[in-house]
Amino acid sequence: MMKSRPSFILPFLQSWICLLLAESPSNCFIRDDKAYCALRNLYEVPVLPPNITYLDLTLNYISEIHEKSFYGLEKLQILVIQQQEVTLVLRNNAFSGLSNLIKLDLAYNTNLRVDPGAFNGLFNLQILNLTECKLYDSILSGDYLRPLVSLEQLSLPGNNIRKIRPAPFFVNMNKLHIVDVSHNWINSFCEEDLVHFQGKHFTLLKLRDIKMSDMNPYWGSWNKCGNPFKNMSMTVLDLSLNGFSVNMAVLFFRAIRGTKIHNLILEQSGSMGKGVWYNNFKDPDRDTFMDLSESDIKALDLSKASIFALENSVFGYMSDLEELLLAGNSINLIEKDAFYGLDNLRTLNLSHNLLDKIYSGTFKNLPSLETLDLSNNNIRMLMSQSFHGLSNLVHLSLSENSLQYVHTLAHLPRLKKLRLDDNRITSLHGLPSKARNVTTIDLRHNKLSNAESFYTVLVEFPQIEKIYLGGNRFSWCFLNSHYSVSPLNNVRFLDLHMTGLQTLWQQGKCLHMFDHLHQLQTLLLQQNSIHSLPKDIFKGLTSLSALDLSVNSLTYISNDVFPKSLSTLKLAHNHLGSVDPRAFSTLTELDLSANRFLCDCSLRDLQTWLSQKRVKMLTAAEELTCEYPEQQRGKSLLQAALCKDKNY
């Protein structure tokens, strides 16, 4: 009787087989149950282990997928065959053995050829991507997709589809909720075209840039077109980049009247307003959106639509609106009561427009507004009681405007985040009394020249947690009032980069600015030309965990300069010549990159400490090099001979 072979041989044999497969001519990279075979010059589907569930075959030379192409890969769940370098043909039953497949990505296969039964057997497929395959109307109107009874998401952007006419079997695709036919040339679509989509709720129906060129104000078929979205509803309907004019919009909204839409996107409808120069176009008025009154729209995106003026009650029929995006228009005029009827609006984005003044009544009729973005306009003046009536405003952004003062704000009792960065503000006079409950204030890159502004924010905003003052060049530190900083303050983040602190500290000014910041966790002090750190400058920072001193002129770091709580320290781009590594004893992360090290005996302790790798270096210690003396320049700090006296 033959003796049985030891059982331990089998695992070794299996491992050897897998290794052979992994190193097969395909050179696919295999990790666990995933095979990455992109860019491998493959002409057919390679032989792979049977446990593979993910396969990427992108950018190869596979010209045909047939019934036996995936033999032995029945466990596949995700299959990506994007952009073959030759015309790809999908034969009948090409995927018939892949009953576990849930995602099939065939995008960017130019001139993809599909046999009528190519998708047979894919009854569990949920996601199909056919982006830019030069497919025609028949991909929707024919029987190609009939087997996909579990389909949830269908992507067809960038094809040659001229008509959206889904076949009758789409009625039974009960799980289908995302359809994207963007970037096709669809002159029109009517009720009879989309009849087999009726009864569906789409979480996303994306009709971006489909031209709709016939559906202009002079189209003779408006009356017989019906409602293209009859008996449908949408979470998001994207109709952006379709050249809607006001007159076209009125007719289209009349056609879809009553359709329930949560979020309507009309972004980059470049003819929706008259812009700055085109007086032959109209801006929207109250009647433009009248037929959307029954659609229960909660969010409307009219960004980049060339709107010049917001007319009286322009959104008066859209009382359900909670979010209104008007960024990137040419809005220079907001008429009185422009926002009449928007009692439920919570978010309003007017960034990147041409506003130059804000009046007390500009945002009248917005009692529920919580977020207002006015960044990137040309606002020079906030007239008396600006933002009056916005008692629930939480976030206000006035970034990148031309403001010089802000004391004319109305009282904003619930404001928490205030962005005033990149303006021309010279004084904070009167601001704290208008927004006393702010927790985050951003004043970066203004014209504040007195470091008193730091104390003003710290003391007069009792709820403040994050302070951004970087980019204000403080020339002096003269306190016009007696500021008593509460040790119970909540400041956790402080940005003072590029504020000229070296000049103040050299004058013996503002040396106690950090004394009571016991909760501070992050402090940014980069680009301050700091030559040395004043004694006890950080003594009050008992909770500090991150300190950035990059891009300064520090030459010496002493042992006891940093708080014991410090864990992350950035000292990049300094001139360190003498460092006591005991100063780094609490750190877990350290950045010493781009220092111009003076490699002499003063750095020997640092060299030893770095070689012991006691901390995570944000730039590898091996990359640190000497700058001085001349004979050491370019040498690795770790390898440099720092002392001539070997007994040092």
Number of C-alpha atoms within 10 A of each C-alpha: 3 4 5 6 8 7 8 8 9 11 10 11 11 11 11 12 13 16 13 13 19 19 13 13 13 20 17 24 14 20 11 9 14 18 20 17 23 21 16 17 17 21 15 16 19 17 17 21 19 15 14 20 19 21 23 18 26 25 20 21 20 21 16 17 20 16 15 13 16 22 16 16 20 18 18 23 19 20 20 19 21 24 23 25 16 17 15 23 19 20 18 17 20 24 25 20 21 26 17 18 23 20 21 20 19 23 23 21 24 20 15 21 17 18 13 17 19 23 24 20 19 27 19 18 24 19 21 20 20 25 24 22 23 19 22 15 15 16 19 20 18 15 16 18 23 21 19 22 19 18 25 19 20 19 19 26 26 22 22 17 23 16 20 19 21 21 21 17 17 21 15 15 19 14 15 23 18 19 18 20 23 25 22 24 18 20 14 20 20 20 19 15 18 20 21 18 25 16 15 21 20 22 19 18 20 23 23 22 22 24 21 19 14 15 20 19 16 10 13 11 12 18 10 11 16 16 24 21 25 22 16 19 22 22 19 20 20 22 24 26 23 21 23 27 21 23 18 19 22 19 19 19 19 18 22 18 18 20 23 20 23 19 23 20 21 25 25 23 24 22 23 27 27 22 23 15 9 12 10 9 17 19 23 23 18 16 15 20 19 18 21 22 18 16 19 17 23 19 23 21 21 24 24 25 29 28 29 25 23 22 18 16 19 23 25 22 20 28 18 20 23 21 21 21 20 24 26 22 25 23 25 19 17 20 16 16 19 24 22 19 19 25 19 18 24 21 21 19 21 24 24 22 24 20 23 17 18 19 18 17 18 20 23 19 20 26 18 18 24 21 21 21 20 24 24 21 24 20 22 17 19 21 17 15 17 22 24 20 21 24 18 17 23 20 19 20 20 23 24 22 22 20 23 18 19 22 19 18 22 22 20 22 17 17 23 21 21 19 20 25 24 22 22 19 21 17 18 18 13 13 20 19 16 18 21 20 20 24 19 21 21 21 26 25 22 24 18 23 18 18 24 21 22 18 19 18 19 24 17 18 21 19 17 23 20 21 22 22 26 24 22 25 21 20 15 18 22 12 14 7 9 7 13 11 18 13 12 11 19 18 22 18 20 20 21 22 24 23 27 23 25 22 17 17 19 14 12 12 16 19 18 14 16 17 16 20 26 20 19 23 19 20 21 20 23 23 23 22 20 23 15 16 16 14 11 15 18 21 18 19 23 19 17 24 20 19 20 19 23 26 22 22 21 21 18 17 19 16 13 15 16 23 19 18 15 23 18 22 22 21 22 22 20 24 20 20 21 21 19 18 18 14 17 26 15 16 18 15 18 21 21 22 20 19 24 22 24 23 28 18 17 16 21 22 14 19 21 12 17 18 13 9 11 13 17 14 19 15 15 14 20 13 14 20 23 24 21 16 11 10 10 19 17 16 17 17 26 20 13 17 17 19 14 9 8 7 5 8
